[in-house]
């Protein structure tokens, strides 16, 4: 049996004096500084970006620019951090600092990882006068994985190429664990945010892009061989999530006659999920595309869901396989809304195009989407669902609503091969049904069934030519994607009226085809779960089965070394409890707390929960809520991020990780003033096991304690004292 020892702090300098270990340093850059100064305090700050570029930084160092001040030049980082001790560039003070880089890049970090950029503005001289991208992470190393990049609360504008670009030009190398949050990328030339890989490899792994805006990225008139003017475009990633993002007014100067840009899309990606995003008023320039969302060449096992696309030149939702692309297969488009897309060039609101390369587009499920379409602005014929080429196979189109006006076709399929439509609703004004199938046109559902065997399940007829009776279609609206997956009241436009003949007329995809439809619809209503239960066609399921909780807010903040989570619900139905889940990487979550729900209530309810951040060994923690209802069914909130160690206004701060530990311990320390600091580790009997005296700079520092690995198992107390101030934390050795 091992004895656990509880230690209480005693300020005592024992005989064991340990050699100091290199600690992290915070450097300050101020308009009132001097480049010959140490730079380690605000009073002794550096002045210029040139001085920053001349420095070699260590893991854990912070480079803090004076908020509200403009610094001229380009930052070139030649140092490398780690996931546990990243090099951080940020602003101090209430406002963000501006990096004005003229006609060059704003930030370039070649062949490095363990870096965080937070709360900074990068401004180029303009997309017509710069010669580069804004924020650049690139690698040409051979077979080396670079971990941990965090880009948070950046604004990047005025660059010729991309606002933010990350890429690999070498086989076997790439970036893992990339987090891009709350960034604005606008008024650039080629793209707002983009990535590339060593073709055709999936160079990168495990990316999350959330709460970002990409707008006014015009495209380039001088580039005629590839598309320009994208909003957010990801390529070469295995495992990526894009959510709560918005892209608009991009691409109008694209000059590639063979293809154009898209608002939010990916190509050469596996397991890419784009959800709860809005993409609108994007343009194509000379020719095709200019759409809202796209899964393009080489994408596999990827999903577009819960998105809103409207008023784009091209398709709202596109699947496209370009010539020479790797295999493209197992794709899903579900519970999205398209309103008045395909404004130019005779495109489709939901559209497939394939060169046939490597088998073309194989195995795609397109279900429970709502399309509302009026005539195109350039006089061409827009289509609600459009397969414009051969080279597609096992395409299943079910439970969608295709409503058009002015006799526009609901369906136009050039080939008549491996495309199966079942359980969809078709409706138009003037002529209720317009189906273009191969070279034939059908205006009666029965005649189309007989001629093609579409809308048949064996000998059973399916599909409806019926007015869906939307509440108020065509009215427009905006998504409150920054707050939650719930929508503004104007979204009632694409719900079904209570008298709609479509209610309950959808095919049950699970029981009929073994297809899992997802947890919820576009509006947050639960999808039919019971065997034999029928839902609705379109993106709105039956109101009789709402999610048990309507979450109206969810926030996380740090207070005195603790994470404080708050959330509020508008209504609750049989809500049993919430689980609070945390993660060190944004993907693998574990339950760290539980709060009881209110059961059933129509009143707004506020909740809060907190925990110490001392248990985490990473700079950023990710939180989400798992809601569990009385029947045991679950739903999840969006994911929030929280910095583990903030900079306190006054006093000492200390964090130890890993905790509990089986080996050495790292400390992240904060001192309000430079000077001598004493670290002690004591046990319950008052015995001192470790003493270390250090001279630390003002601000954050890092210290490693390898001696802890030699201590017996038990509970210890670590203390830090500077002058009359002291702070204590418990440490479990096991």
Protein Blocks (a to p, Z undefined) as FASTA:
>chain_A
ZZdddddddddddfbdcddddddddddddfkbcfkbnolafklccfbfklmmmpccdehi
acdddehiacedddddfbdcdfklccddddedjbdcdddehjacfbdcehiahiacehia
dddfbjklmcbdfbdcddfbehiacehiadehiacehifklfbdcddfbehiacehiace
hiacehifkbmbdcddddfbdfbghiadehiacehilbjfkbckbcehifbdcehiahia
dehiacehehklgcbfkbccdfbdcehiehiacehiacehiaehjmgghilbdcdehiah
iacehiacehifbdfbdcdddehiacdehiadehiacehiakbghiafbdcddehighia
ghiadehiacdddddfkopacdfbdcfbghiehiacehiacddeehiafbdcfblclbcc
ehiacddehilbacdehjbccfbfklmmmmnopaiehjacedjdddehiabghkapaddf
klmmcdcfklmmmpccfklckgopaccfklmnopaebjbdfkopacdfbghiacdedjbd
cfklccfbdcfbdcdddeehiacdddddfbdchifbdcddddfkomaccdfbdcddehia
fbdcdddddddfklpccfbdcdddddddfkopacddddddddfbdcdfbdcddddddddd
fbdcddddddfbgcddddddddfkopafbdcdddddehjdddddfklmmpccdddddddd
ehjbccddddddZZ
